[in-house]
């Protein structure tokens, strides 16, 4: 962007293509994941996202072509997230811990990406952007190999049953002889039977759980307050220190670095705590503690306190992250992809859409007022969390949906 001398409006347009369009598109891909159980969306999403990034430097001479390929990358990300979240939920048995690990993996990637881009493009120029697709290509290969191993394992379990069936169909007509020929094969098949078969039988014997759209709507409202608070802290913590204490931008950036790092730790801790304490207790603890941390930012006498309080806010604000996702799945157990698309996409992007209003508030008052509002938003989110209720819903494998 610097090389092409784009103005702020142009940069904002590319940011819109990369993030907001992706967030809006995620619910649609969530619907597709629910309808078709499309694991291929994981691969297609990664491939399309990587292709868009790879092409961005090669077409950088044209702003509109750059916008299109960045938008393409955003659509790939939108396709990837709901399907990948469903796969992570299934692999982890629906636990909060597994969802937090999945989320932290994304956070680590986001944290490492700027360094990778700077090292690649800064050293080799914009023409080297195809190299940025290498990590995605590697992961596509790893995923394909993993799926191949899973299919081979499934085939190993089912072949004895098929062989027994063929022996029964083609064996002697004498019933006792045929039974003697088949029983050993059946016994072997039962001994090696995939445990997932019993799980599937249990699922079929369990009455279906209805989607609770009303509870999901309340959760969406709580998430909206979380989203605005998160974006507000990310956008204004450095400006707050500059305006309040007159420090330079380099010193002010420390808190901005601490915030996402503490958030990654909080995301991981939130999953473990939710499995141990319960989701609702973890969610409410996160909101009220984050609100108190924001109060400490507002009243901070110096930048050291601001940095420490920002770490507290980052850690506790992300404690509810994984539990809120798994709770959304419990509210919509028959539409897990849709729940993921709405919670990870449209709802969390609300903070970005409303961020200009926080900027207007800061322009007409002070940045300190913005953080006072963030305290209020987190307090309201904490209060609304008491409307939410725990709900246990079985985990449906993708093949069963």
Helices and strands as residue ranges (DSSP letters): H 8-15, I 16-20, H 21-36, H 40-56, H 63-91, H 96-124, G 126-133, H 134-170, H 175-191, H 195-205, H 213-245, H 249-277, H 279-299, H 303-317, H 319-331, H 336-341, I 342-347, H 350-364, H 367-384, G 398-400
